[in-house]
Amino acid sequence: MSKILIVEDEIKLRESIGQFLRSEGLAVIEAADGLTALKKVREEKPDLLLLDIMLPELTGIQICKIVRQEWSTPIIMLTALGSEDHVLDGLEQGADDYIVKPFRMRELVARIRAVLRRHHALPATGNVLAYGELNLDLDAVRLEKSGREIPLTPTEFKLLAMMARQPGRAFTRLQLLEGAIGETFENYERTVDTHIFNLRKKIEAHTGKPQYLQTVFGIGYRFGEKS
């Protein structure tokens, strides 16, 4: 049974989410502020964080940044309608997904299950893909650059592995969503851009002229072919 930590300061919403998730067979932990959330992450080791952006003590963005320094725990951000900048901030700090309030509970559960699936079903083929300074171990779910491990979120790893298996091939955003993430939702394709942006910061020597994650204008992205 997957354990979900709901971090939400609106009592009625937090309780409603918790009740619905329990009815769907998920275990639930709750926190009403940022400091309590971090304490429960350390003590309870949840399988996924459902994290509101606007919180007392620490914001959801701050929590996401702290969590990503220590754990690869999947994170879904909860955001108010129209808070696009907050969404992008959360994704840049390593969040795996987001959902805009108000939302349907069944869509929320679908998002949770999709993120958990890709977290627990990362590639395990026994192959190591080597490109320039990069070594992508698909079995150990590990990326190294010049011998130094580069921490990736589950979503980042799956996107990178999908493209690196077929260098030179142009992928549309929709193909990347379906192949690496496994789910598509309305207005969801633009999140790929943020994940690619984050990956470039981690692996490219010059993000403005990427060697590995190249933009194919009007289409999407490709992994640069071996030189």
Secondary structure, 3 states (H helix, E strand, C coil): CCEEEEECCCHHHHHHHHHHHHHCCCEEEEECCHHHHHHHHHHHCCCEEEEECCCCCCCHHHHHHHHHHHCCCCEEEEEECCCHHHHHHHHHCCCCEEEEECCCHHHHHHHHHHHHHHHHCCCCCCCEEEECCEEEECCCCEEEECCEECCCCHHHHHHHHHHHCCCCCEEEHHHHHHHHHCCCCCCCCHHHHHHHHHHHHHHCCCCCCCCCEEEECCCEEEECCCC
